[in-house]
Amino acid sequence: MTPLTARRYLESLARNGQLTAKGLDFALHRIGVFPDAANWKRFADRLLLWAGILLLLASVVFFFAFNWNELHRFTKISLVVLPLVISSSMMAYTGIERAVGKAWLGAGVVLTGVLLAVIGQIYQTGADSELLFAGWALLALPWVVIARAPWVWLFWLVLLNTSLALFLVGRFDIWMVLIYSDAIFWGPLLLNALALFLWEFYWPRIAWMRARYAPRFIVFLAAVAATGLGVSWWFLVKRTGWQLMHYAPIAYLPWLFLTVWYYRTRRKDIVPLVASALSCIAVLTAGLISGMFGKKYLDVTSFFVIGAVVAAMTAAAAIWLRHTSSKWAKARGVGDA
């Protein structure tokens, strides 16, 4: 039984009069729901550690921004290489298994991108922005692999998404003349759906991948990409000659169904369901607006209708999510969530 489940169970006993207020407070302290001195110390230690790392990285960036024109090119490079060497040395000294070592590794991953940006600015390599992020992701990959930390992998996934988005948007003029021009909407969804599948596949097999925030974050990225695909389908399918855009529902609807099915019946996590519900509301709202726009029904009354429909869908989603959460709680024998 997880601490959250135990807390709900104890609170249900208290509501039913089977546990006194003092007994509830004692039990919650015993199971670790309320932090003790050791937990507060660990929290403060982690908070100060990450604050120090972030301030160190910010100091490097702002130092360059303020003194860029006065610095020699070798000085600029050395001012990034030196913190990179320090972070690598501290990571090796403290050990990658410790939180301090992972923090130094994260600093090294960030400084790798800063170093690439500095070199590109000094020598004017002509590399595009998407190549910067792609190179950053490539050079950071060994760090990410040895880190064995979910947040490092998520940062790496953000780099891939940024590189892909910049590539598709930056090459939009070229993609326009190709039959696969609508890859600008398909690419992010396929990337994040693949990342989510791999994460869920290795979830029960690799211990460090079991952080709950990781799949939730990937679901959020996939939901944003899927929503973009679904919304674009309503507005572009009849206005462009893009062939693949006609098949957007074949991708969006299975994604929505599989996400809801898996996280409602298997994983039982409410956050991905919230993301799916928001995506569905956004896509249906886009369809309503597209239909009214096509028939020239957009006036003041139309906006009230759209607002009422959105409010109704939001209320329905809230009721469904509440019912799902209560169903899970009853299945665990805890009572209402």
C-alpha positions as CSV (number, residue, x, y, z in Angstrom):
1,M,0.0,0.0,0.0
2,T,1.4,3.4,-1.0
3,P,1.5,6.3,1.4
4,L,-1.2,8.1,-0.6
5,T,-3.4,5.0,-0.5
6,A,-2.8,4.5,3.2
7,R,-3.6,8.1,3.9
8,R,-6.9,7.9,2.1
9,Y,-7.7,4.7,4.0
10,L,-7.0,6.3,7.3
11,E,-9.0,9.4,6.4
12,S,-11.9,7.2,5.5
13,L,-11.7,5.5,8.9
14,A,-11.7,8.9,10.6
15,R,-14.7,10.0,8.6
16,N,-16.6,6.9,9.6
17,G,-15.8,7.5,13.3
18,Q,-13.5,4.4,13.5
19,L,-10.4,6.5,14.2
20,T,-10.0,9.6,16.5
21,A,-8.3,12.8,15.4
22,K,-5.3,12.1,17.6
23,G,-5.1,8.5,16.2
24,L,-5.3,9.8,12.7
25,D,-2.5,12.3,13.3
26,F,-0.3,9.7,15.0
27,A,-0.9,7.2,12.1
28,L,-0.1,9.8,9.4
29,H,3.2,10.6,11.2
30,R,4.0,7.0,11.5
31,I,3.6,6.2,7.8
32,G,5.6,9.3,6.7
33,V,2.8,11.4,5.3
34,F,3.9,14.3,7.5
35,P,7.6,15.1,7.0
36,D,9.9,14.7,10.0
37,A,13.2,16.5,10.7
38,A,15.1,14.1,8.5
39,N,12.8,14.7,5.6
40,W,12.9,18.4,5.9
41,K,16.7,18.3,6.0
42,R,16.8,16.1,2.9
43,F,14.4,18.5,1.1
44,A,16.5,21.6,2.1
45,D,19.6,19.8,1.0
46,R,18.2,19.0,-2.4
47,L,16.6,22.4,-2.8
48,L,19.8,24.3,-2.0
49,L,21.8,21.9,-4.3
50,W,19.7,22.5,-7.3
51,A,19.4,26.2,-6.6
52,G,23.2,26.4,-6.5
53,I,23.5,24.5,-9.8
54,L,20.9,26.7,-11.5
55,L,22.5,29.9,-10.2
56,L,25.9,28.7,-11.4
57,L,24.6,28.0,-14.9
58,A,22.7,31.4,-14.9
59,S,25.9,33.2,-13.9
60,V,27.8,31.7,-16.9
61,V,25.0,32.8,-19.3
62,F,24.6,36.3,-17.9
63,F,28.4,36.8,-17.8
64,F,28.5,36.1,-21.5
65,A,25.5,38.3,-22.2
66,F,27.1,41.3,-20.4
67,N,30.7,41.0,-21.5
68,W,30.4,39.4,-24.9
69,N,32.0,42.2,-27.0
70,E,34.9,42.7,-24.6
71,L,36.0,39.1,-24.4
72,H,38.6,37.4,-26.6
73,R,37.3,34.4,-28.4
74,F,39.6,32.0,-26.5
75,T,38.5,33.6,-23.3
76,K,34.8,33.0,-24.2
77,I,35.5,29.3,-24.9
78,S,37.6,28.8,-21.8
79,L,34.9,30.3,-19.6
80,V,32.5,27.6,-20.7
81,V,35.1,24.8,-20.9
82,L,36.3,25.4,-17.4
83,P,32.8,24.9,-15.7
84,L,32.3,21.9,-18.0
85,V,35.5,20.4,-16.8
86,I,34.7,21.2,-13.2
87,S,31.2,19.7,-13.5
88,S,32.7,16.5,-15.1
89,S,35.3,16.2,-12.4
90,M,32.8,16.8,-9.5
91,M,30.5,14.2,-11.1
92,A,33.3,11.7,-11.2
93,Y,34.4,12.6,-7.6
94,T,31.0,12.4,-6.0
95,G,29.7,9.4,-7.9
96,I,26.9,9.2,-10.4
97,E,24.7,7.3,-8.0
98,R,24.4,10.2,-5.6
99,A,22.1,13.2,-6.1
100,V,25.0,15.5,-6.0
101,G,26.7,13.6,-8.8
102,K,23.5,13.7,-10.9
103,A,23.2,17.4,-10.4
104,W,26.8,18.0,-11.6
105,L,26.0,15.8,-14.6
106,G,22.9,17.9,-15.4
107,A,25.1,21.0,-15.3
108,G,27.5,19.3,-17.7
109,V,24.6,18.5,-20.1
110,V,23.5,22.2,-20.1
111,L,27.0,23.5,-20.5
112,T,27.5,21.3,-23.5
113,G,24.8,23.2,-25.3
114,V,26.2,26.6,-24.1
115,L,29.6,25.6,-25.5
116,L,28.1,24.8,-28.9
117,A,26.3,28.1,-28.9
118,V,29.4,30.0,-28.0
119,I,31.5,28.3,-30.7
120,G,28.8,29.0,-33.3
121,Q,28.7,32.6,-32.3
122,I,32.5,33.1,-32.4
123,Y,33.2,31.3,-35.6
124,Q,29.9,32.0,-37.4
125,T,29.7,28.4,-38.5
126,G,26.4,29.1,-40.4
127,A,24.7,26.2,-38.6
128,D,21.0,26.5,-38.2
129,S,19.2,26.5,-34.9
130,E,17.9,23.0,-35.4
131,L,21.4,21.7,-35.9
132,L,22.5,23.3,-32.7
133,F,19.9,21.5,-30.7
134,A,20.5,18.3,-32.7
135,G,24.2,18.5,-32.0
136,W,23.5,19.3,-28.4
137,A,21.3,16.2,-28.1
138,L,23.9,14.0,-29.8
139,L,26.8,15.2,-27.6
140,A,24.7,15.0,-24.5
141,L,23.6,11.4,-25.2
142,P,26.5,9.7,-23.4
143,W,25.8,11.8,-20.4
144,V,22.2,11.0,-20.5
145,V,22.8,7.2,-20.8
146,I,25.1,7.0,-17.8
147,A,22.9,9.3,-15.7
148,R,20.1,6.8,-15.3
149,A,17.8,9.6,-14.2
150,P,14.4,10.3,-15.6
151,W,14.7,14.1,-15.6
152,V,17.9,13.9,-17.7
153,W,16.1,11.8,-20.3
154,L,13.2,14.2,-20.3
155,F,15.5,17.1,-20.9
156,W,17.1,15.2,-23.8
157,L,13.6,14.5,-25.2
158,V,12.9,18.3,-25.0
159,L,16.1,18.9,-27.0
160,L,14.9,16.4,-29.7
161,N,11.4,18.1,-29.8
162,T,13.0,21.5,-30.1
163,S,15.3,20.4,-32.9
164,L,12.5,18.7,-34.8
165,A,10.2,21.7,-34.4
166,L,12.8,24.1,-35.6
167,F,13.7,21.9,-38.5
168,L,10.1,21.6,-39.7
169,V,9.2,25.2,-39.2
170,G,12.5,26.5,-40.6
171,R,12.2,24.3,-43.7
172,F,8.5,25.0,-44.1
173,D,9.1,26.7,-47.5
174,I,10.8,23.6,-48.7
175,W,8.2,21.2,-47.2
176,M,5.4,23.1,-48.9
177,V,6.5,21.8,-52.4
178,L,6.7,18.2,-51.2
179,I,3.9,15.7,-50.8
180,Y,4.9,15.2,-47.2
181,S,4.6,18.8,-46.2
182,D,2.2,18.0,-43.4
183,A,5.0,16.2,-41.6
184,I,5.2,19.4,-39.6
185,F,2.2,18.2,-37.7
186,W,2.9,14.4,-37.8
187,G,6.5,14.4,-36.7
188,P,6.2,15.6,-33.1
189,L,3.3,13.2,-32.4
190,L,5.2,10.2,-33.8
191,L,8.3,11.2,-31.8
192,N,6.6,11.6,-28.5
193,A,4.3,8.6,-29.0
194,L,7.4,6.4,-29.6
195,A,9.1,7.9,-26.5
196,L,6.0,7.2,-24.4
197,F,5.8,3.6,-25.7
198,L,9.4,2.9,-25.0
199,W,9.2,4.4,-21.5
200,E,6.1,2.4,-20.6
201,F,7.6,-0.8,-22.1
202,Y,10.8,-0.5,-19.9
203,W,8.9,0.9,-16.8
204,P,8.5,-2.5,-15.0
205,R,12.0,-3.7,-16.1
206,I,14.2,-0.8,-15.1
207,A,13.9,0.6,-11.5
208,W,15.1,4.2,-12.1
209,M,12.5,4.7,-14.8
210,R,9.6,4.3,-12.4
211,A,9.3,8.0,-11.5
212,R,5.6,8.9,-12.0
213,Y,6.4,12.3,-13.4
214,A,8.3,11.0,-16.4
215,P,5.5,9.3,-18.3
216,R,3.2,12.2,-17.3
217,F,5.5,14.7,-18.9
218,I,5.8,12.6,-22.0
219,V,2.1,12.2,-22.2
220,F,1.8,16.0,-22.0
221,L,4.2,16.4,-24.9
222,A,2.3,13.8,-26.9
223,A,-1.0,15.5,-26.1
224,V,0.3,18.9,-27.3
225,A,1.5,17.3,-30.5
226,A,-1.8,15.3,-31.0
227,T,-3.9,18.4,-30.3
228,G,-1.9,20.3,-32.9
229,L,-2.5,17.5,-35.4
230,G,-6.2,17.3,-34.6
231,V,-6.8,21.1,-34.7
232,S,-4.9,21.5,-37.9
233,W,-7.0,18.8,-39.6
234,W,-10.2,20.8,-39.1
235,F,-8.8,23.9,-40.7
236,L,-6.4,22.5,-43.3
237,V,-7.9,19.3,-44.7
238,K,-10.1,21.1,-47.2
239,R,-7.8,24.1,-47.8
240,T,-4.6,22.4,-48.8
241,G,-3.4,19.6,-51.0
242,W,-1.5,17.9,-48.3
243,Q,-2.3,14.2,-48.7
244,L,-1.4,12.9,-45.3
245,M,-3.6,15.5,-43.6
246,H,-6.7,13.4,-44.7
247,Y,-5.5,10.6,-42.4
248,A,-5.0,12.7,-39.3
249,P,-8.1,11.2,-37.5
250,I,-6.6,7.8,-38.1
251,A,-3.7,8.8,-35.9
252,Y,-5.4,11.1,-33.4
253,L,-8.3,8.8,-32.5
254,P,-6.2,5.7,-31.8
255,W,-3.8,7.8,-29.7
256,L,-6.7,9.2,-27.7
257,F,-8.3,5.8,-27.2
258,L,-5.1,4.0,-26.3
259,T,-4.0,6.7,-23.9
260,V,-7.3,6.7,-22.1
261,W,-7.6,2.9,-22.1
262,Y,-4.0,2.3,-20.8
263,Y,-4.0,4.9,-18.1
264,R,-7.6,4.2,-17.0
265,T,-7.5,0.4,-16.9
266,R,-3.8,-0.5,-16.6
267,R,-1.6,2.2,-15.0
268,K,-4.6,4.0,-13.3
269,D,-3.1,7.5,-13.4
270,I,-5.4,10.5,-13.5
271,V,-2.9,13.0,-15.0
272,P,-2.7,11.4,-18.5
273,L,-6.5,11.2,-18.5
274,V,-6.6,15.0,-17.8
275,A,-4.3,15.7,-20.7
276,S,-6.4,13.5,-22.9
277,A,-9.6,15.2,-21.9
278,L,-8.1,18.6,-22.5
279,S,-6.8,17.5,-25.9
280,C,-10.3,16.2,-26.8
281,I,-12.0,19.4,-25.7
282,A,-9.5,21.5,-27.8
283,V,-10.0,19.4,-30.9
284,L,-13.8,19.3,-30.7
285,T,-13.8,23.1,-30.1
286,A,-11.7,23.6,-33.1
287,G,-14.1,21.5,-35.1
288,L,-17.0,23.6,-33.9
289,I,-15.2,26.8,-34.8
290,S,-14.3,25.5,-38.2
291,G,-17.9,24.5,-38.9
292,M,-19.2,27.9,-38.0
293,F,-16.5,29.7,-39.9
294,G,-17.2,27.6,-43.0
295,K,-20.9,28.5,-42.9
296,K,-20.2,32.1,-41.9
297,Y,-22.0,31.8,-38.5
298,L,-19.3,33.6,-36.6
299,D,-21.1,36.4,-34.7
300,V,-21.6,37.4,-31.1
301,T,-24.1,34.6,-30.6
302,S,-21.7,32.0,-32.0
303,F,-19.1,32.9,-29.4
304,F,-21.6,32.4,-26.6
305,V,-22.5,29.0,-28.1
306,I,-18.8,28.1,-28.3
307,G,-18.3,29.1,-24.7
308,A,-21.4,27.2,-23.6
309,V,-20.2,24.0,-25.4
310,V,-16.7,24.3,-24.0
311,A,-18.1,24.7,-20.5
312,A,-20.4,21.7,-21.0
313,M,-17.5,19.6,-22.2
314,T,-15.3,20.7,-19.4
315,A,-18.0,19.8,-16.8
316,A,-18.5,16.4,-18.5
317,A,-14.8,15.8,-18.4
318,A,-14.6,16.8,-14.7
319,I,-17.5,14.4,-13.8
320,W,-15.8,11.6,-15.8
321,L,-12.5,12.1,-14.1
322,R,-14.1,12.3,-10.7
323,H,-16.0,9.1,-11.3
324,T,-12.8,7.4,-12.5
325,S,-10.9,8.4,-9.5
326,S,-13.7,7.3,-7.2
327,K,-13.9,3.9,-9.0
328,W,-10.2,3.4,-8.4
329,A,-10.5,4.3,-4.8
330,K,-13.4,1.9,-4.2
331,A,-11.5,-0.9,-6.0
332,R,-8.7,-0.4,-3.5
333,G,-11.1,-0.5,-0.7
334,V,-10.3,3.1,0.3
335,G,-13.6,4.8,-0.3
336,D,-14.1,8.0,-2.3
337,A,-11.0,9.7,-3.5
